[in-house]
């Protein structure tokens, strides 16, 4: 498994898609830093560090996280079919489930590393625009939030891998990603919003006035666990049964 994981990392290294995924998250932090540094409506000195981090967390959970992670996911799983290398790949004496999980592990590693780096970069840049101290309690609290974000975004990946495998193309899978984000805008404030899994990262993290005040925690847990299990089942079923021609 480690050799397959390493091979996937090498194939992804220095690709334009990887850089695009990183830039999307970096722009999120820069945009929020610019808002707090250049607008009188926002101030770390006045509102505190938690409000500053909340604005970054909300934007990642609501929009840019999906863009970054789903673009990379669709590319990793659809690339083999578009470049016609899946025939040679699937004729190797390696179980397809191992191939699937090696790719999934690369995406999960990227989610974890990118979100932790987003937290560190946000903190370092925030220190440049405020004299308010960043205490250990705030750091611990925010690390807890970012850790939960890693888990929630990871659970929403398998269903995207299914669409990438099923359609075997990058563009249709990206269109599906756009549909997900558009529905997020519509459903985040609707009754029963937590039963739409893609609103869960927003509603389970600090989100200010975005989303309803009351969050159905049990509904959110059911929906995100269901979509994780369903996505994993469908993706593995499609990946192990797909023809090699």
Buried (B, 14 or more C-beta within 10 A) or exposed (E): EEEBBEEBBEBBEEBEBBEBBBEBBBEBBBBBBEEBBEEEEBBBEEBBBBBBBBBBBBBBBBBBBBBBBBBBBBBBBBBBBEEEEBEEEBEEEBEBEEBBBBBBBBBBEBBBEBBBBBBEBBBEBBBEBBEBEBEEEBBEBBEEBBBBBBBBBBBBBBBBBBBBBBBBBBEBBBBBBEEBBEBBEEBBEEEEBBBBBBBBBBBBBBBEEBBBEEBBEEBBEBBBEEBBEBBBEBBBEBBEEBEEE
